[in-house]
Amino acid sequence: MSPGPVSSSHTGPADDAPYVPSWCYPRGPRQCPCGHHEGYHNDVGACLLAATCACTGLPDHCRSSDEEMRP
């Protein structure tokens, strides 16, 4: 069985889409001083959009805790 027209035409997320969308944070994502939420930062804190915002990394206090990620 081949994929349908919607599946065939979907190119995936945009290059500037966050690694983790905001709706995945039960209490909402925390904001980085660069202006992007924590979902735009990878696991070592590098911002996906650092070329446009000059982010130097996500500070520890801007990361949701494990407890905050539980619904």
C-alpha positions as CSV (number, residue, x, y, z in Angstrom):
1,M,0.0,0.0,0.0
2,S,1.4,3.4,-0.9
3,P,1.0,6.6,1.1
4,G,-1.9,9.0,0.4
5,P,-1.5,12.4,-1.2
6,V,-1.1,14.3,2.1
7,S,1.7,11.9,3.3
8,S,3.4,12.1,-0.1
9,S,3.3,15.9,-0.2
10,H,4.5,16.5,3.4
11,T,8.1,17.7,3.4
12,G,8.5,17.6,7.2
13,P,9.0,20.4,9.7
14,A,10.6,23.7,8.6
15,D,14.3,24.2,9.2
16,D,13.5,26.8,11.9
17,A,10.9,24.6,13.7
18,P,11.8,24.0,17.4
19,Y,13.2,20.7,18.4
20,V,10.4,20.4,21.0
21,P,7.2,22.3,20.2
22,S,5.7,24.4,23.0
23,W,2.6,22.2,23.3
24,C,4.9,19.3,24.6
25,Y,5.5,21.3,27.8
26,P,2.7,20.6,30.3
27,R,3.3,23.9,32.0
28,G,4.6,25.8,29.0
29,P,8.2,26.2,28.0
30,R,10.6,28.5,29.7
31,Q,12.1,31.4,27.8
32,C,15.8,31.9,27.1
33,P,17.2,35.4,27.3
34,C,17.7,35.2,23.5
35,G,13.9,35.3,23.1
36,H,13.3,31.7,22.0
37,H,11.8,29.1,24.3
38,E,13.8,26.2,25.6
39,G,12.4,23.9,22.8
40,Y,14.6,25.7,20.3
41,H,17.7,24.6,22.2
42,N,19.3,21.2,21.9
43,D,20.4,19.0,24.8
44,V,23.6,21.0,25.3
45,G,21.8,24.3,25.2
46,A,22.7,25.5,21.7
47,C,20.0,27.5,20.1
48,L,18.7,26.4,16.7
49,L,18.4,30.0,15.7
50,A,21.7,31.3,17.2
51,A,22.7,32.8,13.9
52,T,19.8,35.2,14.1
53,C,19.7,35.9,17.8
54,A,23.3,35.6,18.9
55,C,22.3,33.2,21.7
56,T,25.3,32.0,23.8
57,G,23.4,29.0,25.2
58,L,20.4,28.2,27.3
59,P,21.0,29.0,31.0
60,D,20.2,26.2,33.5
61,H,17.5,28.3,35.2
62,C,15.7,28.4,31.8
63,R,15.3,24.6,31.6
64,S,12.1,22.9,32.7
65,S,12.8,20.4,35.5
66,D,11.7,16.7,35.2
67,E,8.9,17.5,37.7
68,E,7.7,20.4,35.4
69,M,7.5,18.0,32.5
70,R,5.1,15.6,34.2
71,P,1.5,16.3,33.4
